[in-house]
Amino acid sequence: MLICSAPRVLCALVLLMLCASSTSALPAFWSISPRDNVLRRVDGATGRTHKGSQVLTVAGETEVLGGYGIARHPSTGILYVILRVPSTASRVLCTVNEEDGICTRVGPTGDTGDRFAGITFSSDGTLYALTGDGAGYYDPETLCTLSLIDASATCGLTLGNGSHGEVLAFNPDDGLIYHGSGSGTPNDPTAGEIFETVDPGTSTITPIPLSGHDYTNLTGLYYAGNGVFYAAEPNENSGDNPHILTITDAGFVELVAPLDHISKGFALLPATVPVTPFHPFATVLGGLVLIVGMRPFLGRRDGTPVPPR
């Protein structure tokens, strides 16, 4: 219970600020990076990596060279990742034990047969994957499905709009896959940035005009609900920090927070993995309230209380 000796209006204001800080935080999430072997546990409000992050390992591999996609199965809750490992030029599909980072290949090898740049699950558990611009077997920017039995790819629709850099995320509210690609001029399908939807049933592609913050390019995309996506902006060549962005299903982009690493995808933590976000403003206010609240209980050495002034 908070006891405050300051004026009641001030106490009430501080309490309202603390409550607002504790409820406005973005959800915590796992993040995977193409630069290293760490499954990061990130506070969505600050973009900071938390304790509880895991080093990814795969049996039979000396190391994991990077992660290129992450998605949680909508029914089983199992976390899947696309990894680059030394034993193959392609990328492998694995499931992850979120408590220790141990990855298990899907099927005998997990080999997808190509360099995929992102994955997302539809509501029925179909795993969609998109080849990157460095694809070696299928055309770049080709939409495929990956088998959850042996990781084999079935590919068909080539997207092609936008320049380098690919992200995708399924929106269960409208049944569409959202695709982001490119850097440079927004809404330039030839050499710039695009945002578009793909109907997985009809293969219809519909452009969405981008507005708001002009990002450098996107490296991760996750649908959070209510028409809002979280996205990762790497800022690799700009000298700025990576960022967490929001993008609406109408294409409006906003900056949310700096990110302490380059991310290639997000997945929310399961409900069983709590994270206490760090809020500097709330922490300072909390300390002030604690000090003010303790004032009436400060005492002399003989144990008698010092009356408040």
C-alpha positions as CSV (number, residue, x, y, z in Angstrom):
1,M,0.0,0.0,0.0
2,L,1.4,3.4,-1.0
3,I,1.2,6.1,1.8
4,C,2.1,9.6,0.7
5,S,2.7,12.6,2.9
6,A,2.7,15.0,-0.1
7,P,-0.4,16.9,-1.1
8,R,-3.2,14.6,-2.2
9,V,-3.4,16.0,-5.7
10,L,0.3,15.4,-6.3
11,C,0.0,11.8,-5.0
12,A,-2.9,11.1,-7.2
13,L,-1.1,12.5,-10.2
14,V,2.0,10.4,-9.6
15,L,-0.2,7.3,-9.2
16,L,-2.0,8.0,-12.5
17,M,1.4,8.4,-14.2
18,L,2.7,5.1,-12.8
19,C,-0.5,3.3,-13.9
20,A,-0.3,4.7,-17.3
21,S,3.4,3.7,-17.7
22,S,2.7,0.1,-16.6
23,T,-0.2,-0.4,-19.0
24,S,1.0,1.3,-22.2
25,A,4.0,-1.0,-22.8
26,L,4.2,-2.9,-26.1
27,P,4.3,-6.7,-25.6
28,A,7.5,-8.5,-25.0
29,F,8.8,-10.7,-27.8
30,W,11.4,-13.0,-29.1
31,S,13.7,-11.6,-31.8
32,I,16.1,-13.4,-34.1
33,S,19.0,-11.8,-35.9
34,P,20.9,-12.6,-39.1
35,R,24.1,-11.5,-37.4
36,D,24.4,-14.0,-34.6
37,N,23.1,-17.1,-32.8
38,V,21.0,-15.5,-30.1
39,L,17.3,-15.8,-29.5
40,R,16.7,-12.4,-27.8
41,R,14.0,-11.7,-25.3
42,V,13.1,-8.0,-26.0
43,D,11.0,-5.4,-24.2
44,G,8.8,-4.0,-26.9
45,A,8.5,-0.6,-25.1
46,T,12.3,0.0,-25.0
47,G,13.8,-2.3,-27.6
48,R,16.3,-3.6,-25.0
49,T,17.4,-7.2,-24.8
50,H,16.4,-8.8,-21.4
51,K,17.8,-11.6,-19.3
52,G,16.4,-14.9,-20.4
53,S,17.7,-14.7,-24.0
54,Q,19.0,-18.0,-25.3
55,V,21.9,-19.1,-27.4
56,L,20.6,-21.2,-30.3
57,T,22.3,-24.6,-31.0
58,V,21.6,-27.3,-33.5
59,A,22.8,-30.9,-33.1
60,G,25.6,-31.8,-35.5
61,E,26.5,-28.1,-36.2
62,T,29.5,-26.3,-34.8
63,E,27.5,-23.1,-34.6
64,V,24.4,-21.2,-35.8
65,L,25.5,-18.4,-38.2
66,G,22.3,-16.4,-38.1
67,G,18.5,-16.5,-38.0
68,Y,16.3,-15.5,-41.0
69,G,12.7,-16.1,-39.8
70,I,10.6,-16.9,-36.7
71,A,7.0,-17.8,-36.3
72,R,4.8,-19.5,-33.7
73,H,2.3,-22.2,-34.7
74,P,-1.2,-20.8,-34.1
75,S,-2.5,-24.1,-32.6
76,T,0.4,-25.9,-31.0
77,G,2.3,-22.8,-29.9
78,I,5.5,-24.4,-31.1
79,L,8.2,-21.8,-32.1
80,Y,9.8,-22.3,-35.6
81,V,12.9,-20.6,-36.9
82,I,14.8,-20.5,-40.2
83,L,18.6,-20.7,-39.5
84,R,21.8,-20.5,-41.4
85,V,24.3,-23.2,-40.4
86,P,27.7,-24.3,-41.7
87,S,26.6,-27.7,-43.2
88,T,24.5,-26.4,-46.0
89,A,24.2,-23.4,-48.4
90,S,20.4,-23.5,-47.9
91,R,18.7,-22.6,-44.7
92,V,17.2,-25.1,-42.3
93,L,13.8,-25.1,-40.6
94,C,13.9,-26.0,-36.9
95,T,11.7,-25.9,-33.8
96,V,13.0,-24.2,-30.7
97,N,13.0,-25.1,-27.0
98,E,12.4,-21.6,-25.6
99,E,13.8,-22.6,-22.2
100,D,17.3,-23.5,-23.4
101,G,17.6,-22.5,-27.1
102,I,18.1,-26.1,-28.4
103,C,16.8,-26.3,-32.0
104,T,15.5,-29.5,-33.5
105,R,15.5,-29.9,-37.3
106,V,12.2,-30.5,-39.0
107,G,12.5,-33.9,-40.6
108,P,15.8,-35.6,-41.1
109,T,17.8,-32.5,-42.1
110,G,15.5,-29.5,-41.9
111,D,17.0,-28.4,-45.2
112,T,14.5,-26.2,-47.0
113,G,16.4,-26.3,-50.3
114,D,16.9,-22.5,-50.6
115,R,17.7,-19.3,-48.8
116,F,14.4,-18.2,-47.3
117,A,14.2,-14.7,-45.9
118,G,11.0,-14.9,-43.7
119,I,8.3,-17.2,-42.5
120,T,4.7,-16.8,-41.2
121,F,1.9,-19.1,-40.2
122,S,-1.7,-18.8,-41.5
123,S,-4.6,-19.4,-39.2
124,D,-4.9,-23.1,-40.3
125,G,-1.2,-23.8,-39.5
126,T,0.2,-23.5,-43.1
127,L,3.7,-22.2,-42.9
128,Y,4.4,-19.7,-45.6
129,A,8.0,-18.7,-46.5
130,L,9.5,-16.2,-48.9
131,T,12.8,-16.6,-50.7
132,G,15.3,-13.8,-50.4
133,D,17.1,-11.8,-53.1
134,G,20.0,-14.3,-52.8
135,A,17.8,-17.3,-53.6
136,G,19.8,-20.1,-55.3
137,Y,17.2,-22.5,-56.6
138,Y,13.8,-20.7,-56.8
139,D,13.4,-17.2,-58.1
140,P,14.0,-14.4,-55.6
141,E,10.8,-13.2,-53.8
142,T,8.9,-16.4,-54.4
143,L,6.1,-17.3,-52.0
144,C,6.3,-20.9,-50.9
145,T,4.9,-23.2,-48.2
146,L,7.2,-25.4,-46.1
147,S,6.3,-28.8,-44.9
148,L,6.2,-29.3,-41.1
149,I,7.1,-33.0,-41.7
150,D,10.4,-32.7,-43.7
151,A,10.9,-28.9,-44.3
152,S,10.5,-29.4,-48.1
153,A,9.3,-26.3,-50.0
154,T,6.4,-26.1,-52.5
155,C,6.7,-22.8,-54.4
156,G,4.6,-21.0,-56.9
157,L,3.9,-17.2,-56.9
158,T,6.8,-14.9,-57.5
159,L,6.1,-11.4,-56.0
160,G,8.9,-9.3,-57.4
161,N,7.8,-5.8,-56.4
162,G,10.3,-3.6,-54.5
163,S,14.1,-3.8,-54.4
164,H,16.1,-5.8,-51.9
165,G,15.0,-7.0,-48.5
166,E,11.9,-9.1,-47.8
167,V,9.4,-9.5,-45.0
168,L,6.0,-11.1,-44.7
169,A,3.3,-11.6,-42.0
170,F,-0.1,-13.2,-42.1
171,N,-3.1,-11.2,-40.9
172,P,-5.8,-13.6,-39.5
173,D,-8.3,-10.8,-39.4
174,D,-8.6,-10.5,-43.2
175,G,-6.9,-13.8,-44.3
176,L,-4.2,-12.0,-46.3
177,I,-0.4,-12.2,-46.3
178,Y,1.3,-8.8,-46.0
179,H,4.6,-8.3,-47.9
180,G,7.1,-5.6,-47.5
181,S,10.1,-5.1,-49.8
182,G,12.8,-2.6,-50.8
183,S,14.6,0.5,-49.8
184,G,14.7,4.0,-51.2
185,T,11.7,5.8,-52.5
186,P,8.4,4.8,-50.9
187,N,5.8,3.3,-53.2
188,D,8.2,2.6,-56.1
189,P,7.6,-1.0,-57.1
190,T,10.7,-1.1,-59.4
191,A,13.6,0.2,-57.3
192,G,12.1,1.4,-54.0
193,E,9.9,0.4,-51.1
194,I,6.5,-1.3,-51.4
195,F,3.9,-2.7,-49.0
196,E,1.3,-5.0,-50.4
197,T,-1.2,-7.8,-49.7
198,V,-1.2,-11.3,-51.2
199,D,-4.4,-13.4,-51.2
200,P,-3.1,-17.0,-50.6
201,G,-6.3,-18.4,-52.1
202,T,-6.4,-16.4,-55.4
203,S,-2.7,-15.1,-55.6
204,T,-4.1,-11.6,-56.0
205,I,-1.6,-8.9,-55.2
206,T,-2.9,-5.5,-54.0
207,P,-0.5,-2.5,-53.3
208,I,-0.9,-0.5,-50.1
209,P,0.4,3.1,-50.3
210,L,3.0,3.8,-47.6
211,S,2.9,7.1,-45.6
212,G,4.3,8.5,-42.4
213,H,7.9,7.6,-41.4
214,D,10.1,6.8,-44.4
215,Y,12.1,3.8,-43.2
216,T,15.4,2.6,-44.8
217,N,14.1,-0.9,-45.3
218,L,12.4,-3.7,-43.3
219,T,13.9,-6.9,-41.9
220,G,11.0,-8.2,-39.7
221,L,7.2,-8.0,-39.7
222,Y,4.7,-9.3,-37.2
223,Y,0.9,-8.8,-37.0
224,A,-0.2,-7.7,-33.5
225,G,-3.9,-7.4,-34.1
226,N,-6.4,-4.5,-34.7
227,G,-4.9,-3.7,-38.0
228,V,-1.3,-3.0,-36.7
229,F,2.0,-4.7,-37.5
230,Y,5.3,-4.4,-35.7
231,A,8.3,-4.1,-38.0
232,A,12.1,-4.0,-37.7
233,E,14.1,-1.3,-39.4
234,P,17.8,-2.1,-39.5
235,N,19.3,1.3,-40.5
236,E,22.5,-0.6,-41.5
237,N,23.9,2.1,-43.7
238,S,22.4,5.3,-42.2
239,G,24.5,5.4,-39.0
240,D,21.3,5.5,-36.9
241,N,20.1,2.8,-34.5
242,P,17.8,0.0,-35.6
243,H,14.2,0.7,-34.7
244,I,10.9,-0.9,-33.9
245,L,8.1,0.5,-36.1
246,T,4.4,0.1,-36.3
247,I,2.7,-0.2,-39.7
248,T,-1.1,-0.1,-40.1
249,D,-2.9,-2.3,-42.6
250,A,-3.5,1.0,-44.5
251,G,0.3,1.6,-44.8
252,F,0.9,4.3,-42.1
253,V,4.3,4.0,-40.5
254,E,5.4,5.2,-37.1
255,L,8.6,5.0,-35.0
256,V,8.1,3.2,-31.7
257,A,11.5,2.7,-30.1
258,P,15.2,2.1,-30.8
259,L,16.2,-1.5,-31.1
260,D,19.5,-2.8,-29.7
261,H,20.2,-5.2,-32.5
262,I,19.3,-6.0,-36.1
263,S,16.2,-8.2,-36.1
264,K,15.0,-10.6,-38.8
265,G,11.7,-11.3,-37.2
266,F,9.5,-11.2,-34.1
267,A,7.4,-13.7,-32.2
268,L,5.5,-12.9,-29.0
269,L,6.6,-14.7,-25.8
270,P,4.3,-17.5,-24.6
271,A,2.1,-16.5,-21.6
272,T,4.3,-18.7,-19.3
273,V,7.4,-16.5,-19.9
274,P,6.9,-13.2,-18.0
275,V,8.9,-10.1,-18.7
276,T,8.9,-7.0,-16.5
277,P,9.5,-4.0,-18.8
278,F,11.9,-1.3,-17.8
279,H,10.4,2.2,-17.8
280,P,12.8,4.9,-16.8
281,F,10.1,7.5,-16.1
282,A,8.1,5.1,-14.0
283,T,11.2,4.0,-12.1
284,V,12.2,7.6,-11.2
285,L,8.6,8.4,-10.1
286,G,8.4,5.2,-8.2
287,G,11.5,6.1,-6.3
288,L,10.2,9.6,-5.5
289,V,6.9,8.2,-4.2
290,L,8.7,5.7,-2.1
291,I,10.8,8.4,-0.5
292,V,7.8,10.6,0.1
293,G,5.9,7.7,1.5
294,M,8.6,6.7,3.9
295,R,9.0,10.2,5.4
296,P,6.4,9.8,8.1
297,F,8.1,6.6,9.3
298,L,11.6,7.9,9.6
299,G,12.7,7.7,13.2
300,R,15.4,8.8,15.7
301,R,18.0,6.4,16.9
302,D,16.0,5.8,20.1
303,G,13.1,4.5,17.9
304,T,10.8,7.5,18.4
305,P,9.3,8.8,15.1
306,V,10.2,12.1,13.6
307,P,7.0,14.0,12.9
308,P,6.4,15.1,9.3
309,R,7.0,18.8,8.6
